[in-house]
Amino acid sequence: MKLRTSTVGTLPDAAPATVAPAFAAHFTDPTYEDESDETTPFGSDEGADMLASWEEHRDELGPDSTVADVLEGDPAEYLGTHTLDDAMAVQSAGFTLLRLTGHIDAAGKQATLAALDQLLSPEMFGQIASLVQQRDDLRTWTD
C-alpha cells in the first residue's frame, strides 16, 4: 500500500476553510470529525495521515481529481486484497477527496462504497453504526 507520509498524526482543525462546503452540508454526523474511532474515515492513524498529507498538498487536487489520485493507485487493486488495511485506505481516500474538494468521481464513489461493504462484513467490523452512517450518507451523495 502506497500512502503519502506525514508528520501530522491528528485530524487537521476543522476550520470552515479546510472543509469543502458541499461536504459540510451533506456529511453532518459527528462521525466525520471523530478522531478516536478507527472505523471513521479519519479516526485511524492512516486515515488521519492521509487527510493531513493531502491537506498540505491540497493545491494538487481539483475538480477532475479521483479517489485513485488520492490513493496513488487503483482502488480495485486495494479492494481485491480483501484486507482491513486496504479497505480502510479506500474508505479514507474517498472521504479525503470529498472533504477537501466537495466531489467524488463515479468510480471512486463505487470503490468507496465497496470498501465500506467490506468493512461492514462479519469478517471485518460487522454492522458498526459509524460505518452504516458513512455508507448511507455516501449512497445519497450526488455530485
Summary of the structure (lengths in Angstrom):
residues: 143
radius of gyration: 13.4
end to end distance: 27.9
largest distance: 38.6
contacts: 462
relative contact order: 0.17
helix: 58%
strand: 0%
